[in-house]
Structures are given as C-alpha cells and as structure tokens.
Amino acid sequence: MFEALGSRVMTGVVSLAMLLFSSFEGNDPKMTNLRYRNSDSFLYVSGVLENAFDNDFSTIFASGTPISVIYEMDVRQGTMALAKNTFRHTVNYNPATGIYDLKKDGRGEIYHSESVQDILSQLSHFEFGIPYQSSWKKVQIRIEARLPKVHFNTANKEVDLMLLWKYKKPSAKINADLRKPE
C-alpha cells in the first residue's frame, strides 16, 4: 500500500518538475456558448471554455497543488456597472487516493472523479447565478476567465499559470433582456 502511495506522489512530483523545467505546449483558450436565463430575481449565465485545458493541465493537477480557474462576471447597463462578481473553480488531486475533486463556486457542489478527463470536461463548463433587480431591464453581461499564480511546494517555485494560456484571458459578452423571466 505504501509503495503505491509513494509511486503516485513521485509521479506527480516528476511530472511537475518536467513541466516547470522543460518546454510546454500551452493552450489557446476561448469562451463560447454564452447563454443566460433569468427568474424573477436571479440571473444565470453559462458557457464553455474551449481549448483551455487540452495541454499540460493533467501534469499540473498531478502535483497535488490546488489549481483554480477564476471567472469574473460583469453586468452593465450602458456604461453603468450594475454588478460584478468573482467565481472560482478549484481542482484538488489527492495522490494517496488518486481522486480529483472539483469545487465550483456559485453552485456549492463538489465533483469527484478518478479520471482527469472527467475533471477537465467539468471544469470547461460553467454556470453562475447572481441576484438582480427588476429595474435592470436590458443589460450586457461579460465573463472573463484567468488563472492565478501558484506556489508549488514540491519544486519550491511560484508559477504564473497564465503562461499555460499564453497570457490570454478568454472572455465573452452577451446582451440580456431581463424584463421577463425566461
């Protein structure tokens, strides 16, 4: 049992070291399928991050360091800012169990899987909800995603994960008419 645990931990450390000290492919992320729906008092926005996690992320996750994707949602009416909210989706990998956990802000749920592909698929899809006021009527909604700087204890190194997105912040906009619930 301890050999298996040691092997998983070492695999994560070696993979991380290879990524940090060698070349990487990076990704060309883009945000698509931005949609909204509203009730009497809540506005929900969903979408997909495409090509964001195709390369390098399975290695980063295997390090066991919590890795987040940060989404900023901005709601405006003309030039007037009505609401701004930040949501964070965080992946944790436990090398001892081989289980990935994905906690999605705004939904209060945690998704568990042994498959990094399942986690990447779940991480690529997002939905956020915020309360809104009936006076808002027609608004513009913008969502932007970014990655944080992360300190990897195993390599004693801080890395700006935006490097993996070639320093591009994928974003999308949508116009919404909130005068009637969808």
N, CA, C and O of each residue as an XYZ file, in Angstrom:
728
protein
N       0.827     -1.187      0.000
C       0.000      0.000      0.000
C       0.875      1.257      0.000
O       0.608      2.191     -0.755
N       1.916      1.288      0.839
C       2.767      2.474      0.898
C       3.578      2.635     -0.382
O       3.918      3.754     -0.764
N       3.892      1.513     -1.052
C       4.606      1.600     -2.316
C       3.751      2.276     -3.375
O       4.239      3.106     -4.142
N       2.464      1.916     -3.414
C       1.552      2.528     -4.382
C       1.405      4.023     -4.108
O       1.424      4.831     -5.037
N       1.261      4.387     -2.844
C       1.155      5.798     -2.467
C       2.425      6.541     -2.862
O       2.357      7.609     -3.470
N       3.561      5.992     -2.523
C       4.831      6.619     -2.869
C       4.996      6.782     -4.364
O       5.513      7.796     -4.834
N       4.555      5.779     -5.113
C       4.651      5.838     -6.568
C       3.790      6.958     -7.130
O       4.229      7.679     -8.027
N       2.569      7.119     -6.619
C       1.686      8.189     -7.094
C       2.256      9.562     -6.762
O       2.227     10.466     -7.597
N       2.766      9.720     -5.563
C       3.346     11.005     -5.161
C       4.551     11.325     -6.038
O       4.688     12.450     -6.519
N       5.415     10.356     -6.246
C       6.617     10.575     -7.065
C       6.251     10.903     -8.509
O       6.887     11.753     -9.132
N       5.230     10.234     -9.046
C       4.790     10.519    -10.405
C       4.361     11.972    -10.526
O       4.709     12.642    -11.499
N       3.609     12.466     -9.550
C       3.174     13.862     -9.556
C       4.345     14.819     -9.478
O       4.381     15.819    -10.196
N       5.297     14.526     -8.617
C       6.474     15.396     -8.451
C       7.318     15.403     -9.720
O       7.752     16.464    -10.169
N       7.553     14.238    -10.298
C       8.366     14.146    -11.515
C       7.662     14.856    -12.671
O       8.300     15.584    -13.431
N       6.348     14.646    -12.808
C       5.586     15.299    -13.876
C       5.648     16.804    -13.741
O       5.856     17.508    -14.729
N       5.468     17.306    -12.529
C       5.522     18.745    -12.298
C       6.907     19.284    -12.623
O       7.034     20.318    -13.278
N       7.934     18.598    -12.173
C       9.296     19.054    -12.436
C       9.568     19.119    -13.937
O      10.205     20.054    -14.422
N       9.078     18.115    -14.666
C       9.275     18.113    -16.119
C       8.592     19.317    -16.747
O       9.149     19.946    -17.646
N       7.386     19.645    -16.280
C       6.653     20.775    -16.842
C       7.335     22.097    -16.512
O       7.484     22.958    -17.380
N       7.746     22.256    -15.269
C       8.318     23.524    -14.841
C       9.693     23.792    -15.435
O      10.080     24.946    -15.619
N      10.421     22.742    -15.730
C      11.804     22.940    -16.161
C      12.040     22.518    -17.602
O      13.190     22.401    -18.025
N      10.986     22.290    -18.358
C      11.136     21.963    -19.767
C      10.088     22.726    -20.559
O       9.416     23.612    -20.031
N       9.960     22.382    -21.802
C       9.001     23.092    -22.640
C       7.575     22.648    -22.344
O       7.339     21.599    -21.744
N       6.645     23.466    -22.776
C       5.231     23.157    -22.622
C       4.559     23.555    -23.923
O       5.110     24.324    -24.711
N       3.372     23.029    -24.138
C       2.649     23.363    -25.359
C       1.768     24.581    -25.178
O       1.639     25.403    -26.085
N       1.165     24.697    -24.013
C       0.234     25.792    -23.793
C      -1.087     25.529    -24.504
O      -1.243     24.530    -25.207
N      -2.010     26.419    -24.315
C      -3.351     26.278    -24.858
C      -3.791     27.600    -25.463
O      -3.250     28.658    -25.141
N      -4.781     27.526    -26.343
C      -5.386     28.714    -26.950
C      -6.856     28.746    -26.531
O      -7.734     28.362    -27.304
N      -7.123     29.206    -25.304
C      -8.492     29.142    -24.786
C      -9.415     30.161    -25.444
O      -9.003     31.249    -25.845
N     -10.668     29.766    -25.536
C     -11.701     30.709    -25.960
C     -12.989     30.346    -25.234
O     -13.211     29.191    -24.871
N     -13.826     31.343    -25.033
C     -15.087     31.158    -24.334
C     -16.205     31.155    -25.375
O     -16.293     32.052    -26.213
N     -17.052     30.134    -25.306
C     -18.132     30.002    -26.280
C     -19.447     29.663    -25.589
O     -19.502     29.430    -24.382
N     -20.489     29.644    -26.388
C     -21.829     29.225    -25.958
C     -22.331     29.984    -24.734
O     -22.994     29.404    -23.874
N     -22.022     31.270    -24.651
C     -22.503     32.062    -23.521
C     -24.017     32.225    -23.654
O     -24.524     32.683    -24.678
N     -24.719     31.840    -22.597
C     -26.181     31.920    -22.558
C     -26.619     32.461    -21.217
O     -25.877     32.422    -20.236
N     -27.832     32.963    -21.194
C     -28.388     33.428    -19.925
C     -29.811     32.924    -19.793
O     -30.472     32.592    -20.777
N     -30.258     32.877    -18.568
C     -31.660     32.642    -18.248
C     -31.918     33.394    -16.953
O     -31.005     33.620    -16.159
N     -33.166     33.777    -16.750
C     -33.465     34.525    -15.542
C     -34.797     34.081    -14.959
O     -35.699     33.622    -15.661
N     -34.878     34.238    -13.657
C     -36.128     34.023    -12.932
C     -36.605     35.398    -12.479
O     -36.154     36.415    -13.005
N     -37.503     35.433    -11.516
C     -37.976     36.731    -11.026
C     -36.877     37.554    -10.352
O     -36.928     38.784    -10.357
N     -35.892     36.880     -9.779
C     -34.885     37.631     -9.025
C     -33.442     37.172     -9.259
O     -32.521     37.768     -8.699
N     -33.220     36.134    -10.066
C     -31.864     35.658    -10.306
C     -31.550     35.612    -11.785
O     -32.402     35.292    -12.615
N     -30.308     35.939    -12.096
C     -29.772     35.879    -13.449
C     -28.722     34.773    -13.473
O     -27.806     34.762    -12.651
N     -28.857     33.843    -14.418
C     -27.912     32.738    -14.550
C     -27.215     32.850    -15.898
O     -27.857     33.066    -16.926
N     -25.902     32.700    -15.882
C     -25.106     32.767    -17.100
C     -24.258     31.501    -17.174
O     -23.632     31.097    -16.194
N     -24.250     30.880    -18.361
C     -23.465     29.654    -18.548
C     -22.663     29.754    -19.830
O     -22.954     30.570    -20.705
N     -21.648     28.910    -19.925
C     -20.816     28.884    -21.113
C     -19.799     27.766    -21.039
O     -19.826     26.928    -20.138
N     -18.902     27.775    -22.008
C     -17.888     26.729    -22.123
C     -16.537     27.384    -22.402
O     -16.434     28.311    -23.204
N     -15.521     26.889    -21.733
C     -14.135     27.255    -22.055
C     -13.608     26.163    -22.983
O     -13.444     25.015    -22.567
N     -13.347     26.516    -24.220
C     -12.825     25.544    -25.181
C     -11.321     25.693    -25.317
O     -10.782     26.795    -25.213
N     -10.656     24.588    -25.548
C      -9.204     24.535    -25.769
C      -8.397     25.081    -24.596
O      -7.214     25.383    -24.754
N      -9.002     25.211    -23.443
C      -8.323     25.806    -22.294
C      -7.467     24.802    -21.529
O      -6.463     25.177    -20.923
N      -7.853     23.541    -21.553
C      -7.188     22.551    -20.706
C      -6.641     21.365    -21.495
O      -6.349     20.315    -20.922
N      -6.504     21.533    -22.811
C      -6.076     20.422    -23.658
C      -4.667     19.941    -23.341
O      -4.414     18.737    -23.299
N      -3.755     20.873    -23.120
C      -2.349     20.523    -22.897
C      -1.902     20.920    -21.495
O      -2.338     21.940    -20.961
N      -1.046     20.123    -20.914
C      -0.294     20.465    -19.698
C      -1.076     20.384    -18.383
O      -0.458     20.195    -17.335
N      -2.379     20.517    -18.393
C      -3.109     20.597    -17.137
C      -3.136     19.288    -16.367
O      -3.139     19.313    -15.137
N      -3.157     18.155    -17.036
C      -3.141     16.887    -16.295
C      -1.854     16.777    -15.485
O      -1.862     16.234    -14.380
N      -0.759     17.282    -16.019
C       0.517     17.279    -15.295
C       0.463     18.229    -14.104
O       0.905     17.885    -13.008
N      -0.076     19.415    -14.322
C      -0.187     20.408    -13.241
C      -1.059     19.859    -12.113
O      -0.692     19.963    -10.943
N      -2.211     19.275    -12.454
C      -3.110     18.735    -11.431
C      -2.448     17.612    -10.648
O      -2.677     17.483     -9.445
N      -1.629     16.794    -11.311
C      -0.980     15.652    -10.654
C      -0.013     16.087     -9.557
O       0.410     15.262     -8.748
N       0.339     17.368     -9.517
C       1.255     17.856     -8.484
C       0.614     17.812     -7.102
O       1.323     17.804     -6.095
N      -0.722     17.783     -7.038
C      -1.410     17.804     -5.755
C      -1.643     19.208     -5.229
O      -2.292     19.373     -4.197
N      -1.129     20.224     -5.912
C      -1.358     21.618     -5.530
C      -2.742     22.039     -6.016
O      -3.077     21.782     -7.173
N      -3.558     22.677     -5.175
C      -4.866     23.148     -5.633
C      -4.702     24.148     -6.779
O      -3.929     25.100     -6.675
N      -5.429     23.924     -7.864
C      -5.352     24.776     -9.050
C      -6.735     25.348     -9.318
O      -7.718     24.611     -9.385
N      -6.806     26.670     -9.470
C      -8.089     27.344     -9.677
C      -8.184     27.984    -11.053
O      -7.181     28.352    -11.665
N      -9.418     28.105    -11.517
C      -9.764     28.946    -12.654
C     -10.679     30.019    -12.078
O     -11.656     29.709    -11.396
N     -10.360     31.278    -12.352
C     -11.094     32.398    -11.778
C     -11.914     33.057    -12.886
O     -11.393     33.416    -13.942
N     -13.203     33.205    -12.616
C     -14.122     33.832    -13.556
C     -14.609     35.148    -12.968
O     -14.991     35.207    -11.799
N     -14.594     36.197    -13.774
C     -15.143     37.476    -13.341
C     -16.333     37.799    -14.229
O     -16.227     37.825    -15.455
N     -17.471     38.046    -13.583
C     -18.693     38.384    -14.300
C     -19.021     39.840    -14.038
O     -19.061     40.284    -12.891
N     -19.255     40.574    -15.102
C     -19.546     41.999    -15.031
C     -20.868     42.245    -15.750
O     -21.034     41.856    -16.906
N     -21.806     42.892    -15.063
C     -23.114     43.206    -15.644
C     -23.230     44.724    -15.718
O     -23.042     45.423    -14.722
N     -23.542     45.225    -16.919
C     -23.623     46.666    -17.141
C     -24.897     47.027    -17.881
O     -25.478     46.225    -18.612
N     -25.304     48.253    -17.664
C     -26.393     48.850    -18.435
C     -25.797     50.106    -19.039
O     -25.648     51.128    -18.369
N     -25.461     50.015    -20.308
C     -24.710     51.113    -20.936
C     -23.329     51.174    -20.309
O     -22.602     50.181    -20.302
N     -22.964     52.343    -19.780
C     -21.663     52.490    -19.127
C     -21.739     52.290    -17.608
O     -20.719     52.307    -16.920
N     -22.961     52.100    -17.096
C     -23.142     51.957    -15.651
C     -22.963     50.503    -15.208
O     -23.636     49.601    -15.707
N     -22.047     50.294    -14.264
C     -21.825     48.956    -13.708
C     -22.949     48.632    -12.727
O     -23.215     49.399    -11.802
N     -23.602     47.501    -12.935
C     -24.698     47.075    -12.063
C     -24.253     46.018    -11.061
O     -24.688     46.020     -9.909
N     -23.394     45.126    -11.501
C     -22.921     44.047    -10.618
C     -21.603     43.518    -11.141
O     -21.330     43.519    -12.341
N     -20.797     43.068    -10.200
C     -19.529     42.424    -10.537
C     -19.322     41.331     -9.511
O     -19.459     41.561     -8.310
N     -18.993     40.144     -9.984
C     -18.801     39.032     -9.071
C     -17.671     38.147     -9.579
O     -17.456     38.020    -10.785
N     -16.958     37.542     -8.645
C     -15.869     36.637     -8.979
C     -16.225     35.243     -8.495
O     -16.694     35.055     -7.372
N     -15.992     34.271     -9.364
C     -16.243     32.872     -9.043
C     -14.958     32.097     -9.267
O     -14.179     32.413    -10.167
N     -14.741     31.084     -8.448
C     -13.512     30.294     -8.526
C     -13.875     28.816     -8.580
O     -14.621     28.315     -7.739
N     -13.338     28.129     -9.579
C     -13.465     26.679     -9.659
C     -12.087     26.100     -9.357
O     -11.104     26.447    -10.011
N     -12.021     25.213     -8.360
C     -10.726     24.722     -7.882
C     -10.645     23.208     -7.974
O     -11.548     22.490     -7.544
N      -9.539     22.739     -8.545
C      -9.265     21.306     -8.657
C      -8.217     20.931     -7.625
O      -7.167     21.568     -7.532
N      -8.508     19.893     -6.850
C      -7.556     19.299     -5.904
C      -7.375     17.839     -6.280
O      -8.352     17.130     -6.521
N      -6.146     17.396     -6.329
C      -5.855     15.985     -6.598
C      -5.191     15.398     -5.366
O      -4.246     15.974     -4.827
N      -5.684     14.257     -4.922
C      -5.100     13.560     -3.783
C      -4.303     12.380     -4.317
O      -4.890     11.383     -4.737
N      -2.977     12.473     -4.311
C      -2.155     11.384     -4.843
C      -2.327     10.074     -4.066
O      -2.108      8.996     -4.620
N      -2.712     10.157     -2.804
C      -2.880      8.942     -1.999
C      -4.084      8.124     -2.455
O      -4.051      6.894     -2.414
N      -5.148      8.803     -2.889
C      -6.357      8.090     -3.300
C      -6.530      8.046     -4.819
O      -7.288      7.226     -5.337
N      -5.827      8.926     -5.529
C      -5.994      9.002     -6.975
C      -7.294      9.682     -7.377
O      -7.760      9.510     -8.504
N      -7.886     10.455     -6.464
C      -9.166     11.108     -6.708
C      -8.962     12.610     -6.937
O      -8.227     13.277     -6.210
N      -9.635     13.112     -7.966
C      -9.685     14.537     -8.241
C     -10.980     15.081     -7.666
O     -12.029     14.450     -7.797
N     -10.922     16.254     -7.026
C     -12.105     16.953     -6.532
C     -12.170     18.298     -7.242
O     -11.167     19.006     -7.344
N     -13.349     18.643     -7.728
C     -13.573     19.938     -8.357
C     -14.676     20.646     -7.602
O     -15.817     20.187     -7.565
N     -14.320     21.782     -6.992
C     -15.299     22.597     -6.275
C     -15.636     23.794     -7.157
O     -14.762     24.565     -7.553
N     -16.937     23.928     -7.456
C     -17.395     25.017     -8.306
C     -18.103     26.066     -7.464
O     -19.146     25.791     -6.871
N     -17.531     27.285     -7.408
C     -18.207     28.402     -6.746
C     -19.510     28.691     -7.466
O     -19.651     28.460     -8.667
N     -20.438     29.194     -6.710
C     -21.705     29.576     -7.300
C     -22.685     28.430     -7.410
O     -23.869     28.651     -7.665
N     -22.217     27.214     -7.223
C     -23.096     26.057     -7.320
C     -23.093     25.247     -6.030
O     -24.019     24.477     -5.779
N     -22.061     25.416     -5.214
C     -21.984     24.713     -3.947
C     -21.813     23.220     -4.086
O     -22.161     22.464     -3.180
N     -21.287     22.795     -5.201
C     -21.135     21.357     -5.403
C     -19.663     20.990     -5.546
O     -18.835     21.805     -5.954
N     -19.365     19.751     -5.203
C     -18.021     19.221     -5.408
C     -18.157     17.969     -6.254
O     -18.920     17.060     -5.927
N     -17.417     17.935     -7.332
C     -17.441     16.811     -8.259
C     -16.190     15.968     -8.002
O     -15.086     16.510     -7.939
N     -16.346     14.657     -7.853
C     -15.236     13.734     -7.582
C     -15.064     12.791     -8.767
O     -16.045     12.329     -9.349
N     -13.821     12.509     -9.118
C     -13.558     11.551    -10.196
C     -12.137     11.024    -10.105
O     -11.239     11.699     -9.602
N     -11.948      9.811    -10.598
C     -10.599      9.248    -10.738
C     -10.001      9.609    -12.087
O      -8.820      9.367    -12.333
N     -10.819     10.189    -12.963
C     -10.389     10.492    -14.325
C     -10.112     11.986    -14.490
O     -10.981     12.823    -14.240
N      -8.907     12.301    -14.907
C      -8.575     13.696    -15.165
C      -9.395     14.223    -16.339
O      -9.717     15.410    -16.382
N      -9.736     13.355    -17.289
C     -10.549     13.785    -18.432
C     -11.944     14.230    -17.989
O     -12.478     15.212    -18.505
N     -12.537     13.502    -17.023
C     -13.837     13.913    -16.479
C     -13.731     15.284    -15.815
O     -14.594     16.142    -16.005
N     -12.675     15.481    -15.042
C     -12.479     16.753    -14.350
C     -12.293     17.886    -15.357
O     -12.863     18.964    -15.190
N     -11.502     17.649    -16.397
C     -11.281     18.676    -17.409
C     -12.582     19.038    -18.119
O     -12.822     20.208    -18.414
N     -13.413     18.051    -18.391
C     -14.705     18.310    -19.020
C     -15.606     19.136    -18.100
O     -16.229     20.102    -18.541
N     -15.673     18.757    -16.828
C     -16.476     19.505    -15.861
C     -15.950     20.930    -15.678
O     -16.728     21.876    -15.555
N     -14.637     21.071    -15.661
C     -14.008     22.380    -15.470
C     -14.268     23.303    -16.663
O     -14.313     24.523    -16.506
N     -14.436     22.729    -17.838
C     -14.655     23.515    -19.050
C     -16.039     24.141    -19.111
O     -16.246     25.107    -19.845
N     -16.988     23.608    -18.356
C     -18.364     24.124    -18.367
C     -18.628     24.916    -17.086
O     -18.252     24.489    -15.995
N     -19.268     26.054    -17.226
C     -19.544     26.872    -16.050
C     -20.968     27.412    -16.098
O     -21.561     27.561    -17.167
N     -21.499     27.699    -14.917
C     -22.777     28.400    -14.770
C     -22.729     29.158    -13.462
O     -22.375     28.607    -12.419
N     -23.095     30.445    -13.531
C     -23.095     31.299    -12.354
C     -24.444     31.970    -12.220
O     -25.108     32.259    -13.216
N     -24.843     32.214    -10.998
C     -26.088     32.926    -10.742
C     -25.851     34.091     -9.801
O     -25.096     33.985     -8.834
N     -26.503     35.202    -10.094
C     -26.448     36.368     -9.211
C     -27.856     36.950     -9.092
O     -28.657     36.844    -10.022
N     -28.155     37.562     -7.951
C     -29.448     38.245     -7.827
C     -29.433     39.507     -8.692
O     -28.392     40.138     -8.876
N     -30.607     39.858     -9.216
C     -30.694     41.101     -9.981
C     -31.969     41.837     -9.603
O     -32.865     41.278     -8.971
N     -32.032     43.095    -10.001
C     -33.178     43.937     -9.692
C     -34.037     44.123    -10.945
O     -33.521     44.158    -12.062
N     -35.324     44.238    -10.748
C     -36.241     44.385    -11.884
C     -35.961     45.657    -12.693
O     -36.345     45.735    -13.860
N     -35.314     46.631    -12.106
C     -35.009     47.884    -12.817
C     -33.882     47.716    -13.848
O     -33.638     48.630    -14.636
N     -33.205     46.590    -13.856
C     -32.080     46.417    -14.763
C     -32.510     46.356    -16.230
O     -31.809     46.912    -17.076
N     -33.587     45.732    -16.562
C     -34.155     45.628    -17.914
C     -33.179     45.029    -18.925
O     -32.988     43.813    -18.929
N     -32.554     45.843    -19.783
C     -31.613     45.328    -20.790
C     -30.190     45.567    -20.301
O     -29.822     46.687    -19.948
N     -29.387     44.488    -20.286
C     -28.020     44.572    -19.760
C     -27.041     43.870    -20.696
O     -27.423     43.074    -21.554
N     -25.771     44.194    -20.501
C     -24.684     43.497    -21.171
C     -23.943     42.698    -20.089
O     -23.600     43.228    -19.033
N     -23.709     41.435    -20.373
C     -23.012     40.556    -19.429
C     -21.684     40.160    -20.068
O     -21.635     39.724    -21.218
N     -20.632     40.317    -19.315
C     -19.295     39.924    -19.788
C     -18.679     38.988    -18.761
O     -18.715     39.261    -17.561
N     -18.119     37.890    -19.234
C     -17.400     36.960    -18.361
C     -15.991     36.798    -18.908
O     -15.790     36.622    -20.110
N     -15.024     36.861    -18.006
C     -13.616     36.686    -18.362
C     -13.017     35.647    -17.425
O     -13.322     35.624    -16.233
N     -12.165     34.791    -17.970
C     -11.503     33.763    -17.163
C     -10.008     34.041    -17.100
O      -9.413     34.578    -18.034
N      -9.422     33.661    -15.969
C      -7.967     33.783    -15.815
C      -7.473     32.701    -14.873
O      -8.255     32.042    -14.188
N      -6.177     32.535    -14.853
C      -5.520     31.580    -13.968
C      -4.636     32.343    -12.987
O      -4.096     33.393    -13.336
N      -4.478     31.834    -11.767
C      -3.678     32.547    -10.764
C      -2.194     32.184    -10.840
O      -1.782     31.310    -11.603
N      -1.423     32.874    -10.035
C      -0.053     32.453     -9.747
C      -0.151     31.421     -8.631
O      -0.924     31.590     -7.688
N       0.631     30.357     -8.740
C       0.564     29.258     -7.776
C       1.969     28.904     -7.319
O       2.901     28.849     -8.122
N       2.110     28.665     -6.029
C       3.387     28.217     -5.474
C       3.362     26.687     -5.369
O       2.506     26.119     -4.690
N       4.296     26.039     -6.037
C       4.416     24.586     -5.974
C       5.472     24.232     -4.932
O       6.663     24.464     -5.139
N       5.027     23.672     -3.815
C       5.942     23.316     -2.730
C       6.971     22.281     -3.163
O       8.128     22.339     -2.746
N       6.549     21.327     -4.005
C       7.460     20.253     -4.405
C       8.659     20.784     -5.177
O       9.741     20.201     -5.110
N       8.486     21.878     -5.906
C       9.594     22.472     -6.667
C      10.056     23.775     -6.039
O      11.006     24.393     -6.521
N       9.384     24.207     -4.949
C       9.662     25.476     -4.295
C       9.748     26.612     -5.324
O      10.711     27.378     -5.372
N       8.695     26.680     -6.142
C       8.686     27.656     -7.226
C       7.279     28.204     -7.411
O       6.297     27.466     -7.341
N       7.193     29.535     -7.653
C       5.912     30.151     -7.973
C       5.809     30.274     -9.491
O       6.748     30.702    -10.163
N       4.649     29.890    -10.011
C       4.437     29.901    -11.455
C       3.149     30.659    -11.762
O       2.116     30.415    -11.139
N       3.212     31.566    -12.713
C       2.022     32.240    -13.202
C       1.379     31.287    -14.208
O       1.890     31.107    -15.313
N       0.270     30.684    -13.828
C      -0.370     29.691    -14.685
C      -0.928     30.288    -15.973
O      -1.282     29.544    -16.888
N      -1.016     31.618    -16.063
C      -1.448     32.245    -17.312
C      -0.493     31.890    -18.447
O      -0.863     31.977    -19.618
N       0.712     31.497    -18.116
C       1.664     31.000    -19.100
C       1.040     29.863    -19.905
O       1.278     29.748    -21.107
N       0.241     29.023    -19.242
C      -0.383     27.877    -19.912
C      -1.478     28.303    -20.888
O      -1.889     27.522    -21.746
N      -1.948     29.545    -20.754
C      -2.920     30.103    -21.697
C      -2.264     31.164    -22.574
O      -2.950     31.984    -23.184
N      -0.951     31.147    -22.634
C      -0.186     32.100    -23.430
C      -0.571     33.538    -23.091
O      -0.603     34.417    -23.953
N      -0.863     33.748    -21.804
C      -1.240     35.042    -21.232
C      -2.495     35.645    -21.871
O      -2.668     36.864    -21.863
N      -3.365     34.806    -22.419
C      -4.641     35.258    -22.983
C      -5.748     34.999    -21.970
O      -5.815     33.922    -21.379
N      -6.612     35.981    -21.772
C      -7.765     35.833    -20.885
C      -9.004     35.668    -21.762
O      -9.496     36.638    -22.337
N      -9.505     34.442    -21.861
C     -10.698     34.257    -22.693
C     -11.893     34.981    -22.080
O     -12.062     35.007    -20.861
N     -12.716     35.567    -22.942
C     -13.893     36.284    -22.462
C     -14.996     36.204    -23.505
O     -14.760     35.875    -24.668
N     -16.211     36.515    -23.054
C     -17.358     36.554    -23.952
C     -18.367     37.541    -23.396
O     -18.397     37.815    -22.196
N     -19.202     38.076    -24.298
C     -20.245     39.025    -23.912
C     -21.575     38.539    -24.469
O     -21.636     37.836    -25.478
N     -22.629     38.935    -23.782
C     -23.973     38.648    -24.258
C     -24.892     39.766    -23.789
O     -24.722     40.301    -22.693
N     -25.859     40.114    -24.617
C     -26.887     41.081    -24.239
C     -28.078     40.305    -23.706
O     -28.453     39.273    -24.264
N     -28.673     40.799    -22.627
C     -29.796     40.107    -22.000
C     -30.939     41.071    -21.749
O     -30.735     42.190    -21.278
N     -32.133     40.628    -22.065
C     -33.350     41.389    -21.779
C     -34.012     40.733    -20.575
O     -34.584     39.649    -20.692
N     -33.935     41.383    -19.422
C     -34.410     40.793    -18.166
C     -35.832     41.231    -17.815
O     -36.289     40.994    -16.696
N     -36.530     41.858    -18.741
C     -37.862     42.361    -18.461
C     -38.892     41.263    -18.214
O     -39.931     41.503    -17.597
N     -38.598     40.060    -18.697
C     -39.495     38.933    -18.416
C     -38.653     37.708    -18.134
O     -37.657     37.479    -18.820
N     -39.027     36.910    -17.137
C     -38.282     35.684    -16.836
C     -38.323     34.713    -18.007
O     -39.343     34.584    -18.685
N     -37.229     34.046    -18.233
C     -37.123     33.052    -19.329
C     -37.576     31.699    -18.837
O     -37.566     30.731    -19.596
